[in-house]
Amino acid sequence: MNRPIKSAALVVNAKSRKGQHLFKRACAAMDGLPYPVDAHAVEDPKDLESTVRKALAKKPDLLILGGGDGTVSGLVDLMVGHNVILGVLPLGTANSFARTLGIPIDIAGAVEVIRTGAPRRIDLGMIDGDYFANCAAMGISPQIAETVPHGLKKVLGRIGYLGWAAYQFTRFKPFTLIVGEGEDEVRLRVVEVRISNGPYHGGTELVDDAAVDSGEIVVQAVGGHVKRRLVKNWAASFLRHESRHEEVRNFHGKSLKIRTEPPLPISIDGEVLAHTPVTAKIAAGIIEVMAPVPEEEDQAE
């Protein structure tokens, strides 16, 4: 039986003007919740961790994190070991973690899940000792994130960022992935690698085999010696075409050693936080998250 929720804390990444506006909308939407919500709008991302620590010190039953996938992944480590349920308020661009859980990506819908949903025990992925919620990647995504000039998107907007991405794509090269070690070592020439705790990456369903409660991490390699393979895979995945499975190989396990030649950066839910070689692991059933009630349970009631 689920324990009753008597108190909640809300921490929102409100670094932009849009974020501050969304915070106000979220607070208004939560006015009708049957318990008090201690709300915090954090304008400087450097203060997010300390704000969450202070919120957890008050021992709320529910901690609601508002932001994108990077915000959730960056803060979920702090929740491990605390008897607190995670609430997700998706305010990012891709919102892959929310999509994986079936949480609506609008504020009203997400708050309704917080109001009427049920705690669901889920896994977290791990890169060495760091937890992450959804997906890590090697390839063009971290190359863009690691090299983009500071302030480019702020000054030139989305067009400037996309222009930089296109420039980096011309410089990007396929690489060698090594999974495992010793006699079990597998070497592949690849254009992208996804380390997944859920099927969505960049808002698109890419890793069909991955699930947040499978007890396994999935390493998906998109094979190829030419980078147009990556464009083809992304397009096929976006369109849900069967060709998305071509030249793709999945590795499953509770712990997988990963190397690349040359060594490469790894983006974890959009933030470059590691470099190969690493060990990818699963932390099975380590936290609870407020999720929609499954339809069969809803109908049974």
GUKE-184925 format. One line per field, with one value per residue (C-alpha): residue number from 0; residue in three letters; x, y, z. Coordinates in steps of 0.2 Angstrom, whole numbers, plus 5000, padded with zeros to 4 digits. Example, Ala and Ser with C-alpha at 12.3 -4.5 7.8 and 13.67 -1.06 7.14 Angstrom:
<bamars>
n <- 0,1;
res <- ALA,SER;
X <- 5062,5068;
Y <- 4978,4995;
Z <- 5039,5036;
</bamars>
This chain:
<bamars>
n <- 0,1,2,3,4,5,6,7,8,9,10,11,12,13,14,15,16,17,18,19,20,21,22,23,24,25,26,27,28,29,30,31,32,33,34,35,36,37,38,39,40,41,42,43,44,45,46,47,48,49,50,51,52,53,54,55,56,57,58,59,60,61,62,63,64,65,66,67,68,69,70,71,72,73,74,75,76,77,78,79,80,81,82,83,84,85,86,87,88,89,90,91,92,93,94,95,96,97,98,99,100,101,102,103,104,105,106,107,108,109,110,111,112,113,114,115,116,117,118,119,120,121,122,123,124,125,126,127,128,129,130,131,132,133,134,135,136,137,138,139,140,141,142,143,144,145,146,147,148,149,150,151,152,153,154,155,156,157,158,159,160,161,162,163,164,165,166,167,168,169,170,171,172,173,174,175,176,177,178,179,180,181,182,183,184,185,186,187,188,189,190,191,192,193,194,195,196,197,198,199,200,201,202,203,204,205,206,207,208,209,210,211,212,213,214,215,216,217,218,219,220,221,222,223,224,225,226,227,228,229,230,231,232,233,234,235,236,237,238,239,240,241,242,243,244,245,246,247,248,249,250,251,252,253,254,255,256,257,258,259,260,261,262,263,264,265,266,267,268,269,270,271,272,273,274,275,276,277,278,279,280,281,282,283,284,285,286,287,288,289,290,291,292,293,294,295,296,297,298,299,300;
res <- MET,ASN,ARG,PRO,ILE,LYS,SER,ALA,ALA,LEU,VAL,VAL,ASN,ALA,LYS,SER,ARG,LYS,GLY,GLN,HIS,LEU,PHE,LYS,ARG,ALA,CYS,ALA,ALA,MET,ASP,GLY,LEU,PRO,TYR,PRO,VAL,ASP,ALA,HIS,ALA,VAL,GLU,ASP,PRO,LYS,ASP,LEU,GLU,SER,THR,VAL,ARG,LYS,ALA,LEU,ALA,LYS,LYS,PRO,ASP,LEU,LEU,ILE,LEU,GLY,GLY,GLY,ASP,GLY,THR,VAL,SER,GLY,LEU,VAL,ASP,LEU,MET,VAL,GLY,HIS,ASN,VAL,ILE,LEU,GLY,VAL,LEU,PRO,LEU,GLY,THR,ALA,ASN,SER,PHE,ALA,ARG,THR,LEU,GLY,ILE,PRO,ILE,ASP,ILE,ALA,GLY,ALA,VAL,GLU,VAL,ILE,ARG,THR,GLY,ALA,PRO,ARG,ARG,ILE,ASP,LEU,GLY,MET,ILE,ASP,GLY,ASP,TYR,PHE,ALA,ASN,CYS,ALA,ALA,MET,GLY,ILE,SER,PRO,GLN,ILE,ALA,GLU,THR,VAL,PRO,HIS,GLY,LEU,LYS,LYS,VAL,LEU,GLY,ARG,ILE,GLY,TYR,LEU,GLY,TRP,ALA,ALA,TYR,GLN,PHE,THR,ARG,PHE,LYS,PRO,PHE,THR,LEU,ILE,VAL,GLY,GLU,GLY,GLU,ASP,GLU,VAL,ARG,LEU,ARG,VAL,VAL,GLU,VAL,ARG,ILE,SER,ASN,GLY,PRO,TYR,HIS,GLY,GLY,THR,GLU,LEU,VAL,ASP,ASP,ALA,ALA,VAL,ASP,SER,GLY,GLU,ILE,VAL,VAL,GLN,ALA,VAL,GLY,GLY,HIS,VAL,LYS,ARG,ARG,LEU,VAL,LYS,ASN,TRP,ALA,ALA,SER,PHE,LEU,ARG,HIS,GLU,SER,ARG,HIS,GLU,GLU,VAL,ARG,ASN,PHE,HIS,GLY,LYS,SER,LEU,LYS,ILE,ARG,THR,GLU,PRO,PRO,LEU,PRO,ILE,SER,ILE,ASP,GLY,GLU,VAL,LEU,ALA,HIS,THR,PRO,VAL,THR,ALA,LYS,ILE,ALA,ALA,GLY,ILE,ILE,GLU,VAL,MET,ALA,PRO,VAL,PRO,GLU,GLU,GLU,ASP,GLN,ALA,GLU;
X <- 5000,5007,5010,5000,5009,5008,5021,5031,5045,5046,5063,5063,5077,5072,5088,5079,5064,5054,5059,5053,5036,5034,5038,5023,5012,5018,5014,4997,4993,4999,4987,4974,4986,4980,4996,5008,5022,5038,5042,5059,5064,5082,5089,5107,5110,5125,5112,5101,5111,5111,5093,5088,5099,5090,5073,5077,5083,5065,5060,5046,5037,5038,5052,5046,5060,5056,5067,5074,5082,5099,5091,5083,5099,5110,5100,5093,5109,5104,5088,5096,5095,5081,5064,5056,5046,5052,5039,5043,5038,5045,5051,5065,5065,5066,5059,5064,5062,5045,5040,5047,5036,5021,5020,5012,5024,5013,5012,4993,4995,5011,5003,4988,5000,5007,4989,4982,4997,5005,5023,5032,5049,5062,5080,5093,5108,5126,5142,5155,5149,5136,5118,5108,5089,5088,5102,5120,5128,5144,5146,5141,5130,5143,5155,5143,5140,5159,5164,5150,5156,5150,5135,5133,5115,5111,5118,5112,5098,5093,5099,5117,5117,5111,5124,5137,5130,5131,5149,5153,5145,5157,5171,5164,5171,5165,5175,5178,5168,5174,5161,5167,5185,5195,5188,5171,5177,5167,5174,5163,5165,5151,5144,5134,5132,5118,5119,5100,5089,5074,5069,5069,5084,5082,5063,5063,5061,5078,5081,5066,5074,5077,5065,5066,5062,5071,5085,5097,5107,5106,5121,5115,5128,5124,5136,5144,5160,5151,5142,5127,5122,5118,5107,5098,5095,5089,5077,5070,5068,5059,5047,5046,5051,5058,5074,5079,5085,5097,5115,5110,5117,5111,5121,5112,5118,5119,5137,5146,5164,5165,5180,5182,5196,5200,5194,5178,5167,5150,5135,5123,5105,5113,5128,5146,5150,5162,5175,5179,5184,5169,5158,5140,5129,5111,5105,5089,5074,5083,5070,5052,5044,5026,5019,5002,4992,4992,4975,4971,4972,4962,4948,4949,4945;
Y <- 5000,5017,5029,5045,5061,5074,5087,5091,5102,5110,5115,5123,5127,5145,5152,5160,5172,5157,5147,5160,5161,5142,5142,5154,5143,5127,5135,5140,5123,5115,5126,5113,5099,5092,5095,5110,5113,5121,5130,5136,5145,5143,5156,5151,5133,5132,5134,5119,5106,5116,5120,5102,5097,5110,5104,5086,5091,5095,5077,5080,5064,5071,5081,5088,5093,5106,5107,5097,5080,5087,5095,5079,5068,5081,5081,5063,5057,5068,5058,5041,5034,5046,5040,5052,5051,5060,5071,5076,5093,5093,5110,5106,5104,5085,5079,5061,5055,5061,5053,5036,5037,5042,5059,5073,5086,5101,5108,5105,5086,5084,5091,5080,5065,5072,5073,5057,5046,5032,5029,5018,5010,5012,5009,5023,5021,5024,5030,5024,5031,5044,5041,5046,5046,5042,5041,5044,5046,5046,5053,5070,5076,5077,5084,5098,5101,5101,5113,5125,5143,5150,5161,5157,5151,5166,5178,5170,5159,5142,5146,5150,5133,5123,5131,5126,5108,5108,5113,5100,5087,5090,5087,5072,5055,5037,5029,5011,5005,4991,4983,4970,4964,4948,4934,4943,4959,4965,4979,4988,5003,5015,5032,5034,5025,5026,5020,5019,5017,5021,5021,5040,5051,5068,5067,5052,5034,5026,5012,5000,4987,4999,5001,5010,4994,4981,4979,4980,4994,4994,5000,5003,5005,5012,5004,5011,5018,5034,5047,5047,5031,5041,5053,5038,5030,5046,5049,5031,5032,5049,5041,5024,5015,4997,5002,5010,4993,4991,4992,4993,4981,4981,4975,4971,4969,4974,4981,4984,4990,5002,5010,5019,5023,5037,5041,5052,5063,5056,5067,5062,5068,5083,5087,5082,5074,5059,5052,5035,5022,5020,5006,5008,5000,4999,5003,4992,4999,5012,5026,5029,5041,5048,5040,5038,5024,5010,5009,4991,4997,5013,5003,4990,5004;
Z <- 5000,4995,5010,5010,5004,5017,5011,4995,4989,4972,4965,4947,4936,4932,4925,4910,4909,4902,4917,4929,4920,4920,4939,4942,4931,4940,4957,4952,4945,4962,4972,4973,4979,4996,5005,5006,4993,4998,4981,4976,4959,4956,4944,4945,4941,4952,4967,4962,4972,4988,4986,4984,4999,5010,5003,5007,5025,5029,5024,5012,5006,4988,4979,4962,4950,4937,4922,4907,4907,4912,4928,4933,4930,4938,4954,4955,4964,4979,4981,4982,5000,5005,5008,4996,4980,4964,4955,4937,4930,4912,4907,4895,4876,4874,4890,4887,4905,4906,4889,4896,4911,4901,4910,4899,4894,4898,4916,4919,4913,4923,4939,4937,4937,4953,4960,4954,4950,4960,4965,4953,4958,4944,4940,4937,4925,4932,4923,4935,4951,4945,4943,4928,4924,4906,4893,4890,4872,4863,4846,4838,4853,4866,4853,4850,4868,4873,4859,4857,4861,4877,4875,4856,4858,4869,4857,4840,4846,4840,4822,4829,4839,4824,4813,4825,4825,4806,4807,4820,4809,4795,4807,4815,4812,4815,4829,4837,4851,4863,4874,4887,4890,4888,4878,4878,4870,4855,4844,4832,4820,4825,4822,4839,4855,4867,4885,4890,4905,4894,4876,4873,4868,4862,4863,4850,4854,4849,4860,4860,4872,4886,4901,4917,4927,4917,4929,4915,4906,4887,4876,4858,4845,4828,4816,4801,4793,4786,4796,4784,4793,4808,4799,4791,4809,4817,4802,4803,4822,4821,4808,4817,4801,4803,4795,4811,4817,4803,4807,4826,4839,4857,4872,4889,4906,4924,4921,4905,4902,4888,4879,4863,4851,4852,4869,4868,4879,4885,4887,4901,4897,4888,4899,4896,4912,4908,4896,4890,4896,4908,4916,4913,4926,4932,4950,4950,4958,4968,4968,4967,4955,4953,4937,4929,4936,4923,4913,4920,4938,4934,4927,4941,4953;
</bamars>
